Amino acid sequence: MSRELVAREIFGPLGGVLEISAVRYSGYLVPVEARSFQSFVAGIEDELAAILDQIENLSKISRSEASIFESLGYGAPHEISLAALVMWSCGVAGFSSNDVERMVVAGSDIQLSRLTQALIFSAPSEGVAANSEVIRRILLGCLRILGRSTTGDLSLALRIWSVSILPAYLSPAAGASADSREKVRAYARCLMAEGFNP
């Protein structure tokens, strides 16, 4: 997988987290106007910068690769439509404006799971314990942006990842190498371990 594709695999779900968070910030009013989105991003600028720095350090993404986040337009002022929210929530919560709150919950769970997998995939095989703490801190930052609890919801996000994405990746049918499967298992053990100090 190319480095650009690795970056896209990470920044796609992170963009989803941003758009979903902006919908919540708007009071679940969709569409979210570009001006409202810009106001939301301005309020989380420091948190987002910290997340991006941690992603660069964890995944060894270069500045040019990191610029993909900006080129995809996730941080720039733009309108967020109901169709975008349906996409982020994969349609599991419904398709109408009456389903927006459910879309926000489902979408945040789905995108946090995808982000977790992308971070693990991009992380090195060595230093799993230290890297797992970085992944947790990135997820904590996303939870703060989403306005969710940084205690119970971190464990919840990791449990959802472990049952929704992990089994498919570890399946022989997925075609992952033995080394890659063992790396992901090692990260799963560390991420799910007790005793993390946020």
C-alpha positions in Angstrom: 0.0 0.0 0.0 1.4 3.4 -1.0 2.1 6.0 1.7 -0.5 8.3 0.2 -3.1 5.6 0.5 -2.1 4.9 4.1 -2.6 8.6 4.8 -6.0 8.6 3.1 -7.1 5.6 5.2 -6.4 7.6 8.3 -7.6 11.0 7.2 -10.9 9.7 5.7 -12.3 8.6 9.1 -10.8 11.7 10.8 -12.7 13.8 8.3 -15.8 11.9 9.2 -15.2 12.6 12.9 -14.9 16.3 12.1 -18.1 16.5 10.0 -20.1 14.4 12.5 -18.9 16.6 15.3 -19.9 19.7 13.5 -23.4 18.4 13.1 -23.6 17.7 16.8 -22.2 21.2 17.4 -25.0 22.7 15.2 -27.6 21.2 17.5 -28.2 18.3 14.9 -29.4 20.8 12.3 -28.6 19.6 8.8 -27.4 20.9 6.4 -24.6 22.6 8.4 -23.6 25.9 6.7 -19.9 26.5 5.8 -19.8 29.4 8.2 -21.0 27.2 11.1 -18.4 24.5 10.2 -15.7 27.2 10.1 -16.7 28.4 13.6 -16.7 24.8 14.9 -13.2 24.1 13.5 -11.8 27.4 15.0 -13.0 26.2 18.4 -11.1 22.9 18.2 -8.0 24.1 16.4 -5.6 23.2 19.1 -7.1 19.7 19.7 -7.1 19.0 16.0 -3.4 20.2 15.6 -2.4 17.9 18.4 -4.2 14.9 16.8 -2.5 15.6 13.4 0.9 15.9 15.1 0.4 12.6 16.9 -0.7 10.9 13.7 2.4 12.1 11.9 4.7 10.9 14.7 3.0 7.5 15.0 2.6 6.7 11.3 5.8 8.5 10.1 3.7 10.4 7.7 5.6 13.2 5.9 4.4 16.8 5.8 3.5 16.3 2.1 1.5 13.2 2.9 -0.1 15.0 5.9 -1.2 17.8 3.5 -3.7 15.2 2.0 -5.9 16.1 5.0 -6.1 19.7 3.8 -6.3 18.8 0.1 -9.3 16.6 0.8 -11.0 19.7 2.2 -12.0 18.3 5.6 -10.6 21.2 7.5 -11.8 23.9 5.1 -15.1 25.7 5.4 -17.8 23.6 3.6 -21.4 22.7 3.9 -22.3 19.3 5.5 -25.3 17.7 3.9 -27.7 15.0 5.1 -26.2 12.8 2.4 -22.7 13.1 3.9 -24.1 12.1 7.3 -25.7 9.1 5.8 -22.4 8.2 4.2 -20.4 8.5 7.5 -23.1 6.4 9.3 -23.3 3.9 6.4 -27.1 4.2 6.4 -27.5 2.0 9.5 -29.4 4.7 11.4 -31.8 5.8 8.7 -31.9 8.2 5.8 -34.2 11.1 6.9 -33.7 14.3 8.8 -35.6 12.6 11.7 -32.6 10.2 12.1 -29.8 12.8 12.5 -29.1 12.1 16.2 -28.9 8.4 15.5 -26.7 9.0 12.5 -24.3 11.0 14.7 -24.0 8.2 17.2 -23.7 5.5 14.6 -21.3 7.5 12.4 -19.0 8.4 15.3 -18.8 4.7 16.3 -18.1 3.6 12.8 -15.5 6.2 12.0 -13.7 5.8 15.3 -13.5 2.0 14.5 -12.1 2.7 11.0 -9.6 5.2 12.4 -8.4 2.8 15.0 -7.8 0.1 12.4 -6.0 2.6 10.1 -3.7 3.8 12.9 -2.8 0.3 13.9 -2.1 -0.6 10.2 0.1 2.4 9.8 2.0 2.0 13.1 5.3 0.1 13.3 5.5 -3.5 14.6 8.0 -2.4 17.2 7.2 -0.4 20.3 3.6 -1.7 20.5 3.0 -0.6 24.1 4.2 3.0 23.6 2.4 3.3 20.2 -0.8 2.0 21.7 -0.7 4.9 24.2 -0.4 7.3 21.2 -3.4 5.6 19.5 -5.4 6.0 22.7 -4.5 9.6 22.9 -5.5 10.3 19.3 -8.9 8.6 20.0 -9.3 10.6 23.2 -8.8 13.8 21.2 -11.4 12.6 18.7 -13.8 11.8 21.6 -13.3 15.3 23.0 -14.1 16.8 19.5 -17.2 14.7 19.3 -18.3 15.9 22.8 -18.2 12.4 24.2 -16.9 11.0 27.4 -13.2 10.4 27.5 -13.5 7.6 30.1 -16.1 5.1 29.3 -16.4 6.0 25.6 -12.7 5.2 24.9 -13.3 1.6 26.1 -16.5 1.5 24.2 -14.8 2.7 21.0 -12.1 0.0 21.3 -14.7 -2.7 22.0 -16.7 -1.7 19.0 -13.5 -1.8 16.9 -12.6 -5.2 18.3 -15.9 -6.8 17.3 -16.8 -5.0 14.1 -13.5 -4.8 12.3 -10.9 -6.9 14.0 -12.5 -10.4 13.3 -12.8 -9.7 9.5 -9.1 -8.6 9.4 -7.9 -11.7 11.3 -10.0 -14.1 9.1 -7.9 -16.2 6.8 -10.2 -15.0 4.0 -8.9 -11.5 4.5 -5.5 -12.5 3.0 -3.4 -10.7 5.6 0.0 -12.1 6.3 0.8 -14.0 9.5 3.1 -11.2 10.6 0.5 -8.6 10.0 -2.2 -10.5 11.9 0.2 -11.0 14.8 1.0 -7.3 14.8 -2.7 -6.4 15.0 -3.3 -8.9 17.8 -0.4 -7.4 19.7 -2.0 -3.9 19.4 -5.4 -5.3 20.3 -3.9 -6.8 23.5 -2.3 -3.4 24.5 -5.2 -1.2 23.5 -7.7 -3.3 25.5 -5.4 -3.6 28.6 -6.4 -1.9 31.8 -4.3 0.7 33.4 -4.0 3.4 30.7 -3.4 6.8 32.1 -4.9 9.5 29.9 
